[in-house]
Amino acid sequence: MTAELVRGQNHTLPQTRLEIRVSAGTPVVAGATLGDERGTVRGIEWIAHPGSPQLPGLEVSQQAAADHRLAVDLEALPAGAHRVTVLLALPVGVGGPVRFGAVPAPFVAVTGLDGTEIATFTLTDLDAESAVSALELYRRQDAWKVRAVGQGYAGGLAEMLADQGVTDPATLAGSIQEAVTRGLARSVAPPPPRTPEGDRVRHATGSADHRPPAPPPAPEPPEPLADPAATAPAHTTQPHTTQPHATQPHTAPGPATAGASAAGPSTGGPINYAHPRRQHAAPPSPPPSAPPAQPGQPAQPVAGDATGWSMDERLYNQIWGMFEDLARAVAAYRSAVDFAESRMDQELDRALSDPRNRIGGAGDRAREAARAKRDELASRAREALDRDLAQLAAEAAVVEPALPAAYAGWGNPVWHAHRIPMEIPMALRIGDLHLPERTDLRIPLLVRLPLERGMWVDSGRTASEAATLMDTDRLRRLAMETAVAHAARLLAVYPPGEFAVHVIDPAGSAAGPLAPLVGSGVLAGPPAAGPGGVASVLAHLTRRVDLVQMAVRARAADSLPPDLDTGEQLLVVNDFPHGFDDRAVTQLRYLADEGPAVGVHLLMVADREEASAYGPVLDPLWRSLLRITPVADSHLADPWVGHAWTYEPLTIPPGSQVLEQVLAAVAAARRAAGR
């Protein structure tokens, strides 16, 4: 039976191999410190954090995330360690919340390796604190216990580390936050919440505003600190074993989930302290239901089998649910295999430490028995994973043909019948993701629209293993073709005249890849070349950002110049930073930071390794963009368990004219609309 702890309460732990699961509703940094009998941390070698995530018996996540799984083996801790303190902190310098009082109350659960909850704790009553000691595992007379702590620190991570007795806590806190910032640049952000009315309300200027909306009303909101077991979706509290995915509602953080969108500081509303992933907002009409399953067989998957107010939203939520299910299923499998290996090592150590087993065949029999147990545990884990993967593969086979154009790959027939829409879709597919456990099971990578961060197509040969085998010129051409394809998809899913594309090609080296955009006449102007062209385009877009920002703040949309295009703008930059002087670099960084909020977005094509010669001034620019590659590369991390996913760019089938057809449709729609 799960013990629901309150601050200061403790509970005996029945086992020493554990997982500590954190769910916060917003990205947080998770770490842990080891303490001796007096609770003192003896040095930085006793601290696990994103920059140094592993210690003997302890492993934490390498990046900030809304959900964490910390692995703990109390028997494997260093000698003299009598206490494990779990620490949470808000990442700094990334534009997120700066105090725990402005976010949903973090929820912490101590579980066994099979996912069974042993003790839970919801950290309520936090306000100005930006770091908190969540709970501690401590040894008491040969037994281990867990205590709910909930001690917050308004001074942040440095103050909390100082309280633990860490030498030079400010320096260590800075290095941790720097490691987190680097991790955020490579992560796939979870989708934000969505309201039943849609989340693209209009500025006074007419441009889209994608500020976080208020959560949709649930029919009967549960009480704060409600029983987790009564309100949790099945896959949030149970391991991924034999449960069919299609029979459970997907609850990827954000869309159509009331608890995940508690009011933040920008809304001024009250904070909902209920666990952010333990309640659902029901859509007005139920999603499609699966046909009845045969006895003993899993339910047949159905496209759109998720919560949402439209089929597009249901498919979007279903894809994110599949993404999360695959991440957690593989995490459970890898954890089980690691446990089997660790158990075999421990059994071998115990057997071979007995001198009697060193004579005759006793030692060999002990080794064979330990390996047989390891193989049995690993085989059972693989069987459970294969069942989950088979169900997900069946779901993917049903979902893929049902996707609208914005979510579909270039090979999907839906693109051949595509018509330019009158409404902006929820999201856009920019590639596929897969894990090595089953490379043919691909999850579409969707980004919300309007774009909340720019993208960077890495054209460097050191970007991935596949890139190292390619010719430099071929790789750069492929990177630019990837950028052109993304620009075309964006143009094709926006209403006529509501999206414009500008191109900077300083040396004119991308004439070939740019030919489809130039020939169709869909660009806002010819590709800018030379220092003068670069300066002109950057000045134009910088002016637009400044004017729209001032108009929004002053609520004076009527004062905008009549020739100012308030639609969404995309700037494609080839071969950066060649052709950019210091002023141009500063303007580009300004557009990256301030542009997305008022509808100006960046799509960079550059070799970061080559650009590093220009110094660290470009680091903030790179970190603000989502890195993608023109060839397959394992560089993106999911927001739940932090797996390294292989990203596959979308490719146009050989011989297909789909790109030219799509751009011709965009041009025709603009002419029909008089734009």
C-alpha positions in Angstrom: 0.0 0.0 0.0 1.4 3.4 -1.0 2.3 5.8 1.9 1.2 9.4 1.1 3.6 11.4 3.1 3.3 14.9 4.5 6.2 17.2 5.3 8.4 15.6 8.0 6.8 12.2 7.9 8.9 9.1 7.2 8.3 5.6 6.0 10.4 2.4 6.0 11.7 1.3 2.6 11.1 -2.5 1.9 13.9 -2.7 -0.7 17.2 -1.0 -1.6 16.9 -0.8 -5.4 14.5 2.1 -6.2 13.4 4.7 -8.6 12.5 8.2 -7.6 10.0 9.7 -10.0 9.5 13.5 -10.2 6.6 15.2 -12.0 6.6 18.9 -11.9 4.4 20.2 -14.7 7.3 22.5 -15.8 11.0 21.7 -16.6 13.0 21.4 -13.4 16.6 20.4 -12.6 16.9 17.2 -10.5 19.9 16.2 -8.6 20.9 14.4 -5.4 23.6 14.7 -2.7 25.1 12.0 -0.5 25.6 12.7 3.2 27.5 11.0 6.0 26.1 10.2 9.4 25.9 13.9 10.3 24.4 14.8 6.9 27.5 16.4 5.6 28.4 16.3 1.9 32.1 15.4 1.8 32.8 16.9 -1.6 31.6 17.4 -5.1 32.3 13.7 -5.8 29.2 13.1 -3.6 26.9 15.2 -5.7 24.9 13.9 -8.8 23.7 16.6 -11.1 23.1 17.2 -14.9 26.8 18.0 -15.4 27.9 14.8 -13.5 24.9 12.5 -13.5 26.3 9.3 -12.1 27.7 8.2 -8.8 28.1 4.7 -7.4 24.5 3.6 -6.7 22.9 6.8 -8.0 22.0 8.3 -11.4 20.1 11.4 -12.2 18.9 13.1 -15.5 21.3 15.1 -17.6 18.9 17.9 -18.4 15.9 19.9 -17.1 12.6 18.1 -17.7 9.0 18.1 -16.4 9.4 14.4 -15.5 12.5 12.7 -14.1 13.4 9.2 -13.0 16.3 8.9 -10.6 17.9 5.4 -10.2 19.0 4.5 -6.6 20.8 1.4 -5.4 21.3 2.0 -1.7 23.6 -1.0 -1.3 26.0 0.3 -3.9 26.5 3.8 -2.4 30.0 4.8 -1.4 31.3 3.7 2.0 30.3 6.2 4.7 27.2 7.5 2.8 24.2 7.3 5.1 21.8 9.8 3.4 20.6 10.6 -0.1 18.9 14.0 -0.5 16.9 14.6 -3.7 17.1 18.3 -4.8 14.9 20.2 -7.3 15.6 23.6 -8.8 14.2 25.8 -11.5 16.5 26.4 -14.5 17.7 30.0 -14.8 18.2 32.1 -17.8 15.8 30.2 -20.1 12.7 32.4 -19.8 10.7 30.0 -17.5 9.2 30.5 -14.1 11.6 31.8 -11.4 9.8 30.6 -8.2 8.0 27.4 -7.3 5.0 29.3 -6.1 4.2 30.1 -9.8 4.1 26.5 -11.0 2.1 23.3 -10.1 3.3 21.6 -6.9 6.0 19.1 -7.7 5.0 15.4 -7.1 7.7 12.9 -6.0 7.2 9.2 -5.8 9.6 6.5 -4.5 8.9 3.2 -6.4 10.3 -0.2 -6.8 11.8 -1.3 -10.1 8.5 -2.7 -11.2 6.9 0.7 -10.8 5.0 -0.1 -7.6 4.7 3.1 -5.5 6.2 2.9 -2.0 5.8 6.5 -0.9 4.6 9.7 -2.5 5.0 13.4 -1.5 3.5 16.5 -3.0 5.5 19.6 -2.3 2.9 22.2 -1.4 3.2 25.6 0.3 6.1 26.8 -1.8 6.2 30.5 -2.8 9.4 32.5 -3.5 11.7 29.4 -3.4 13.5 28.5 -6.6 15.2 25.4 -5.2 13.9 22.7 -2.7 15.2 19.7 -0.9 12.3 17.3 -1.8 13.0 14.2 0.3 15.8 12.2 1.8 16.5 8.5 2.0 18.4 7.8 5.2 19.8 4.8 7.1 18.5 4.1 10.6 19.8 1.0 12.5 20.5 -1.2 9.4 17.2 -0.1 7.8 16.6 2.5 5.1 13.7 5.0 5.4 12.4 7.9 3.3 11.5 11.2 4.8 9.4 14.0 3.2 11.4 17.2 3.5 10.1 20.0 1.3 12.6 22.6 2.5 12.6 25.5 0.0 15.4 28.1 -0.6 14.6 31.5 -2.0 18.4 31.9 -2.7 18.2 29.1 -5.2 20.5 26.3 -5.9 23.6 28.0 -4.4 21.9 28.6 -1.1 20.6 25.0 -1.0 24.1 23.6 -1.7 25.6 25.8 0.9 23.1 24.5 3.4 24.3 21.0 2.5 27.9 22.0 3.4 29.2 22.2 -0.1 32.4 24.2 -0.6 32.1 27.1 -3.1 28.4 26.4 -3.8 27.9 29.4 -6.1 30.5 28.1 -8.6 29.0 24.6 -8.5 25.4 26.0 -9.0 26.6 28.0 -12.0 28.2 24.9 -13.6 25.0 22.9 -13.0 22.8 25.6 -14.6 25.3 25.9 -17.6 25.0 22.1 -18.1 21.2 22.4 -18.0 21.3 25.3 -20.6 23.3 23.1 -22.9 20.9 20.3 -22.4 17.9 22.4 -23.2 19.4 23.3 -26.6 19.2 19.6 -27.6 15.9 18.7 -26.1 12.5 18.3 -27.7 10.1 20.4 -25.6 6.8 18.9 -24.5 3.8 20.4 -26.1 2.2 23.4 -24.3 -1.4 23.4 -23.1 -4.3 24.1 -25.4 -7.8 25.6 -24.7 -11.0 24.3 -26.3 -11.3 27.6 -28.1 -7.8 27.2 -29.6 -4.7 28.9 -28.5 -4.0 31.4 -31.3 -5.9 34.4 -30.0 -5.1 37.6 -31.9 -2.9 40.5 -31.1 -4.3 43.9 -31.7 -2.0 43.9 -34.7 -3.6 40.9 -36.2 -0.6 38.6 -35.7 -0.8 35.4 -33.9 -0.2 35.4 -30.2 0.9 32.1 -28.7 1.2 33.0 -25.0 0.2 30.1 -22.7 -3.6 30.1 -22.4 -5.7 29.3 -19.4 -6.5 25.6 -18.8 -9.8 24.2 -20.1 -12.4 23.8 -17.4 -12.8 20.2 -16.1 -16.3 19.1 -15.2 -15.5 18.4 -11.6 -11.9 19.4 -10.6 -10.5 17.0 -8.0 -9.5 18.4 -4.7 -5.9 19.4 -4.2 -3.7 16.6 -3.0 -6.2 14.1 -4.3 -5.5 10.4 -4.1 -3.0 9.8 -6.9 -4.1 6.2 -7.4 -7.7 7.4 -8.0 -6.9 9.9 -10.6 -3.7 8.8 -12.4 -3.8 7.5 -15.9 -2.8 3.9 -16.0 0.6 4.4 -17.7 1.8 7.1 -15.3 1.9 4.8 -12.3 2.3 1.3 -13.8 5.3 -0.1 -15.6 5.0 -0.8 -19.4 4.5 -4.5 -19.4 1.4 -6.1 -20.9 -1.1 -3.3 -21.0 -2.2 -2.4 -24.5 -1.6 1.2 -25.2 -4.6 1.8 -27.4 -7.0 1.1 -24.5 -5.6 3.9 -22.4 -6.0 7.6 -23.0 -2.7 9.3 -23.8 -1.7 12.1 -21.5 1.3 13.7 -22.9 2.0 16.8 -20.8 0.2 19.8 -22.1 -2.5 19.4 -24.6 -6.0 18.9 -23.3 -4.7 18.3 -19.8 -6.1 20.6 -17.2 -3.6 20.0 -14.4 -0.6 20.5 -16.7 -1.5 24.1 -17.3 -1.9 25.6 -13.9 -1.9 29.4 -13.8 1.6 30.9 -13.8 2.8 34.4 -12.9 1.6 35.8 -16.2 -2.0 34.9 -15.6 -2.3 36.2 -12.0 -4.7 33.3 -11.2 -4.5 30.9 -8.2 -2.1 28.1 -8.3 -3.6 24.6 -8.6 -1.6 22.3 -6.3 -3.0 19.1 -7.6 -0.5 16.7 -9.3 -0.1 18.1 -12.8 -0.5 14.8 -14.6 -3.3 13.3 -12.5 -6.4 14.9 -13.9 -8.1 15.1 -17.4 -10.2 17.6 -19.1 -12.8 15.7 -21.1 -13.5 17.0 -24.6 -17.1 17.8 -25.6 -17.4 14.7 -27.7 -15.6 11.4 -27.0 -12.7 10.2 -29.2 -13.2 7.3 -31.5 -13.4 4.0 -29.7 -11.7 0.9 -30.7 -13.7 -2.1 -31.9 -14.2 -4.8 -29.3 -11.2 -7.0 -28.8 -11.3 -10.7 -29.0 -10.8 -12.5 -25.7 -7.1 -12.6 -24.8 -6.2 -10.2 -27.5 -5.2 -6.5 -27.2 -7.7 -3.9 -28.4 -7.4 -2.8 -32.0 -5.8 0.7 -32.3 -7.8 3.6 -33.7 -6.6 6.8 -35.2 -7.6 9.8 -33.0 -7.9 7.7 -29.8 -6.9 10.5 -27.5 -8.5 13.5 -25.8 -9.1 16.7 -27.9 -11.7 19.0 -29.4 -11.0 18.2 -33.0 -9.5 15.3 -34.9 -6.3 17.2 -35.5 -5.9 17.8 -31.8 -6.7 14.1 -31.0 -4.1 12.9 -33.5 -1.6 15.4 -32.1 -2.2 14.2 -28.6 -2.1 10.6 -29.7 1.3 11.1 -31.4 2.7 12.7 -28.2 1.2 9.9 -26.2 2.9 7.3 -28.4 6.2 9.3 -28.1 5.9 9.1 -24.3 4.8 5.5 -24.2 7.8 4.4 -26.3 10.2 6.5 -24.2 8.9 5.0 -20.9 8.6 1.4 -22.3 12.3 1.4 -23.4 13.3 3.1 -20.1 11.6 0.2 -18.2 13.4 -2.4 -20.4 16.8 -0.8 -20.0 16.3 -0.5 -16.3 15.3 -4.2 -16.0 18.4 -5.2 -18.1 20.6 -3.1 -15.9 19.1 -4.7 -12.8 19.7 -8.1 -14.2 23.3 -7.4 -14.9 23.8 -5.8 -11.4 22.1 -8.7 -9.7 24.4 -11.2 -11.6 27.5 -9.3 -10.5 26.3 -9.2 -6.9 25.6 -13.0 -6.9 28.9 -13.7 -8.4 30.7 -11.6 -5.9 29.0 -13.3 -3.0 29.5 -16.8 -4.4 33.2 -16.3 -5.3 33.9 -14.6 -1.9 33.3 -17.9 -0.2 36.6 -19.9 -0.3 34.6 -23.2 -0.6 33.4 -22.2 -4.0 36.9 -21.8 -5.3 37.5 -25.5 -5.2 36.1 -28.0 -7.7 33.2 -27.0 -9.9 31.2 -25.0 -7.3 32.4 -21.7 -8.7 31.5 -22.7 -12.3 28.1 -23.8 -11.2 27.6 -20.5 -9.3 28.6 -18.5 -12.4 26.2 -20.6 -14.6 23.3 -20.1 -12.2 23.9 -16.3 -12.0 24.1 -16.0 -15.7 21.0 -18.1 -16.2 19.1 -15.8 -13.8 20.4 -12.8 -15.7 19.3 -14.2 -19.0 15.9 -15.1 -17.7 15.3 -11.6 -16.3 16.5 -10.0 -19.5 14.4 -12.3 -21.6 11.2 -11.5 -19.6 12.0 -7.8 -19.9 12.5 -8.1 -23.7 9.2 -10.0 -24.0 7.4 -7.2 -22.2 9.1 -4.6 -24.4 8.2 -6.6 -27.6 4.5 -6.6 -26.6 4.6 -2.9 -26.0 6.5 -2.3 -29.3 4.1 -4.5 -31.3 1.1 -2.6 -29.9 2.7 0.8 -30.7 3.7 -0.4 -34.2 0.1 -1.4 -34.8 -1.1 2.0 -33.6 1.5 3.8 -35.8 0.3 1.8 -38.8 -3.3 3.1 -38.2 -2.3 6.6 -37.3 0.1 7.4 -40.1 -2.4 7.1 -43.0 -5.0 9.3 -41.1 -2.6 12.2 -40.5 -3.5 15.6 -42.1 -0.9 17.2 -44.4 0.8 19.2 -41.7 1.5 16.0 -39.7 2.3 13.8 -42.7 5.5 12.9 -44.4 6.2 13.9 -48.0 5.4 10.4 -49.2 1.9 10.5 -47.8 -0.8 10.8 -50.6 -2.5 13.5 -48.6 0.0 16.0 -50.0 -1.1 15.4 -53.6 -4.7 16.5 -52.7 -3.5 19.3 -50.4 -5.4 22.6 -50.4 -4.0 25.7 -48.7 -6.0 25.9 -45.4 -7.9 28.9 -44.0 -6.8 28.1 -40.5 -3.4 27.5 -39.0 -2.9 23.9 -37.9 -1.8 23.0 -34.4 1.6 21.7 -35.4 4.0 20.8 -38.1 6.0 17.6 -38.7 9.7 18.3 -39.1 11.1 14.8 -39.0 10.9 11.3 -37.3 12.4 9.9 -34.2 13.3 6.3 -33.3 15.3 4.3 -30.7 17.7 1.4 -31.4 15.4 -1.1 -29.7 13.2 -0.9 -32.9 14.5 1.3 -35.6 11.4 0.8 -37.9 9.1 2.2 -35.3 9.1 5.9 -36.1 7.4 8.7 -34.1 6.6 11.9 -35.9 8.4 14.9 -34.4 5.8 17.7 -34.2 6.5 21.3 -33.3 3.7 23.6 -32.3 2.6 26.5 -34.5 3.3 29.4 -34.5 6.9 28.4 -33.9 8.1 29.1 -30.4 11.8 28.7 -31.2 13.8 28.8 -34.4 15.6 25.9 -36.1 19.2 25.3 -37.0 20.1 22.8 -39.8 23.6 21.7 -39.0 25.6 21.4 -42.2 28.9 20.3 -40.5 30.7 17.1 -41.2 31.3 16.6 -37.5 27.6 16.9 -36.7 27.0 13.1 -36.9 28.5 9.8 -37.9 26.6 9.8 -41.2 27.8 13.3 -42.0 31.5 12.4 -41.6 31.2 10.0 -44.6 29.8 12.7 -46.9 31.5 15.2 -49.1 31.4 18.8 -47.6 29.7 20.3 -50.7 27.1 17.6 -50.9 26.3 17.9 -47.2 25.9 21.7 -47.4 23.6 21.3 -50.4 21.6 18.7 -48.6 21.3 21.0 -45.5 19.9 23.8 -47.7 17.5 21.4 -49.4 16.3 20.4 -46.0 15.7 24.1 -45.0 13.9 24.7 -48.3 11.6 21.8 -47.7 10.8 23.0 -44.1 10.1 26.5 -45.5 7.8 25.0 -48.1 5.8 23.0 -45.5 5.3 26.2 -43.5 4.1 28.1 -46.5 1.7 25.2 -47.4 0.0 25.0 -44.0 -0.6 28.7 -43.4 -3.6 30.6 -44.9 -2.7 32.7 -48.0 -0.7 35.8 -47.1 -0.3 35.0 -43.5 3.3 33.6 -43.8 6.2 35.1 -45.7 9.7 33.7 -46.3 12.9 35.8 -46.6 16.2 34.3 -47.6 19.8 35.5 -46.9 22.4 33.8 -49.1 25.5 36.0 -48.8 27.6 34.4 -51.4 24.9 33.1 -53.7 26.0 29.5 -53.1 22.5 28.1 -52.6 21.0 29.0 -56.0 20.3 25.3 -56.8 18.5 24.3 -53.6 16.6 27.6 -53.6 15.3 27.2 -57.2 11.9 25.7 -56.2 11.2 28.7 -53.9 12.5 31.3 -56.4 10.9 29.7 -59.4 7.4 29.5 -57.8 7.5 33.2 -56.8 6.5 32.5 -53.1 9.4 34.4 -51.6 8.9 37.9 -50.1 11.8 39.0 -52.3 14.8 37.6 -54.1 17.5 36.0 -52.0 19.7 38.7 -50.4 23.3 38.5 -51.3 26.4 40.5 -50.3 26.8 42.7 -47.2 24.3 45.2 -48.5 21.6 42.5 -49.0 22.2 41.0 -45.5 22.0 44.4 -43.9 18.8 45.3 -45.7 16.8 42.2 -44.8 18.0 42.3 -41.2 17.1 46.0 -40.9 13.6 45.3 -42.3 12.8 42.4 -39.9 14.4 44.2 -36.9 12.2 47.2 -37.6 9.1 45.0 -37.8 9.9 43.4 -34.4 10.4 46.8 -32.8 7.2 48.3 -34.2 5.0 45.3 -33.4 6.4 45.1 -29.9 5.7 48.8 -29.3 2.2 48.5 -30.7 1.4 45.5 -28.6 2.7 47.1 -25.4 0.9 50.4 -26.1 -2.3 48.7 -27.5 -2.0 50.9 -30.5 -2.3 48.6 -33.5 -3.8 51.5 -35.6 -0.5 53.3 -35.4 1.4 50.7 -37.3 2.5 51.8 -40.8 0.1 50.5 -43.5 2.9 48.8 -45.4 4.0 46.7 -42.4 3.3 42.9 -42.9 2.0 41.6 -39.6 1.8 38.0 -40.8 4.3 35.4 -39.6 7.8 35.8 -41.1 10.5 33.2 -41.6 14.1 34.2 -42.2 16.2 31.5 -43.9 20.0 32.1 -43.5 22.5 30.1 -45.5 26.1 29.5 -44.6 26.1 31.6 -41.4 28.2 33.5 -40.3 29.9 34.2 -43.7 29.0 37.7 -44.8 27.9 38.8 -41.3 29.6 41.7 -39.5 29.3 42.4 -35.8 26.2 44.5 -36.3 24.5 41.8 -38.4 25.3 39.2 -35.8 23.8 41.3 -33.1 20.7 41.9 -35.1 20.3 38.2 -35.8 20.6 37.4 -32.1 18.0 40.0 -31.4 15.6 38.4 -33.9 16.3 35.0 -32.3 15.5 36.3 -28.8 12.6 38.7 -29.5 11.3 37.6 -32.9 9.2 34.5 -32.0 6.9 36.4 -29.6 5.8 38.7 -32.5 5.9 36.3 -35.4 9.5 36.4 -36.7 11.3 33.1 -36.8 14.8 31.9 -37.8 15.9 28.9 -39.9 19.7 28.8 -39.9 21.9 26.6 -42.1 25.4 26.5 -40.7 28.3 24.4 -39.6 28.6 25.1 -35.9 32.1 23.6 -35.7 33.3 26.1 -38.4 31.5 29.0 -36.7 33.1 28.3 -33.4 36.2 30.1 -34.7 34.2 33.3 -34.3 34.2 32.9 -30.5 31.6 32.3 -27.8 29.5 35.3 -28.9 27.4 32.9 -31.0 26.7 30.4 -28.2 23.4 32.1 -27.0 22.2 32.1 -30.6 22.8 28.4 -31.0 21.2 27.5 -27.7 18.0 29.4 -28.6 17.5 27.2 -31.7 16.3 23.6 -32.1 19.1 21.7 -33.9 18.2 19.3 -36.7 20.4 17.6 -39.2 20.1 16.8 -43.0 21.1 13.2 -42.2 20.2 10.8 -39.4 21.7 11.7 -36.1 21.2 10.7 -32.4 21.2 14.1 -30.8 17.7 14.9 -29.5 16.4 14.0 -26.1 12.9 13.4 -25.0 11.4 15.4 -22.1 10.5 12.4 -19.9 13.5 10.2 -19.4 16.1 11.8 -21.6 16.8 9.0 -24.2 19.1 10.0 -27.1 16.7 9.6 -30.1 17.8 9.3 -33.7 16.4 12.1 -35.7 15.5 11.3 -39.4 14.8 14.3 -41.6 11.8 14.2 -43.9 12.8 13.2 -47.4 11.0 13.7 -50.7 10.6 10.4 -52.5 12.9 10.1 -55.5 11.4 11.4 -58.7 8.5 13.0 -56.9 7.3 16.5 -57.9 5.4 17.0 -54.6 7.5 20.0 -53.5 6.9 21.8 -56.8 3.2 21.0 -56.6 2.9 22.3 -53.1 4.6 25.6 -53.9 2.5 26.0 -57.0 -0.6 25.6 -54.9 0.8 28.2 -52.5 1.3 30.7 -55.3 -2.1 30.0 -56.8 -3.8 30.5 -53.4 -2.0 33.8 -53.0 -3.1 35.0 -56.5 -6.7 34.0 -55.7 -6.6 35.9 -52.5 -5.0 39.0 -54.1 -1.9 38.8 -52.0 
